[in-house]
C-alpha cells in the first residue's frame, strides 16, 4: 500500500505528491488487469464533526482521482474512490505526529474482473 500524507484541514494536492500519483498511473498503464482504489482518511480532530471528517477524507481521495483522470488519462473504470473518515487510524495516540500519519490517501491495487 502506497500513501500520500496531507496537512491538517487540507484537501488540495501539493507539488510533491505528483511523483507518487504519476507512479500509480504508470503501474496502471503497464498492468491493464489492475484497478486502483483511492481511499481517503483523516485524523480524529475533536474540533470536527464525524460528518466533516468523512467529507475531508472523501475530498482528498477525489483530488487524487481527478489528477489521475485529467493529467494521466486513466479510465474511470480502472479507478474507485472510497472515504473512511477517521475510522481506520494507523495511530490513535492523538499526538501531532499520529494525526499527521492519519491524514492520508492510500492506494490499493486489485485485479479487474474484465481482463
N, C-alpha and C positions, 0 to 999 in steps of 0.2 A: 504494500500500500504506500503510495506516494502522497505527500501532504504539502499544502500551501498554508502559511500562517498569516493571519490578519491582525492589524492593530485594533484596539478597543473601539467599538462603535463604527468601524469602517467596513464597507462592503465593496468599495471600488478596488480594482486590481492595481497593484503598484508595479513600477517598471521592472523590478527584479523577479516578478512572477512569470514573465513571458517565456523564459527559458524552459521552465518545467511544463508550461502549457504546450509549447512547441514540441517538447519531447513526447508528451501524451498524444499529440496529433500524429507525430511520426510513427509511434507504436501502432496506432490505428491504421495508418496508411500502409504499413508493412505487414499487417496481420488482419486481413479482411474478415476473418472469422470472429474477431473480438468486438465487444461492445464495452463502452465505458460508462460507469455510474459515477456521477459527481455528487458527493454527499457533503452538505454544509453543516457546520457545527458552530456553537458559540459557548461562552462561559456562563456560569450561573450568577451573573451580575445581579445583586439584590435590588438595584435601582430599576431594573427592567421587569416587566410582567412576563409570564411564560409565553404569551402570545407574541410579544415584541422580540423575545429571544428566538422563537421559531422563525419569525419574519426575517431577522438578521441572518440566520443560517441559510434560509432559502435565497435571499438576495445575494449572498456570497456564492452559492452554487450556481445561480443564474448568471452571474457576472462571468464565471468561467465558461459556462455553456455558450454564452454569446460570443466570447472570444474564440472558442473552438469553431463555432459556426461561421462567424463573419471573417475572421482573419485566416483561419486554416481550412475553411470549406469542408468541415466534417459533416457528413449527412446526419440529419436528425434521428434517423432510425438506429444510428450507432451510439447514441447518447441517451442517458437517462439522468434525471435530476431528482435528488431527494434532500430533505431537510430534517435534521434531528434536534434542532434547538440545543438545549443543554443536557439532553437525556443520555448521551454517550460520552461522558467526560473521560479523558485519558488520565487526568489528575484532578481529584476533587478537593485538594488541600485548601483551596481558597487563597493561596498566596498569589502575588503578582506574576510569578513565573508560571504557576499552574494555570492561571487564567489565560496566559499567553499560549500555552500548549493547547488549550481547549478551543481557541478561536481559529478555526481551520476549515479547509476543504480537503476531503480525502478523495483519491482517485482509485476506483476498484474496477478491474477488468474482469469480464466474463465472456464465455463463448456465446455467440448469437445462435438462435435456433435455426435460422435460414442460412446455411453455409453455402 
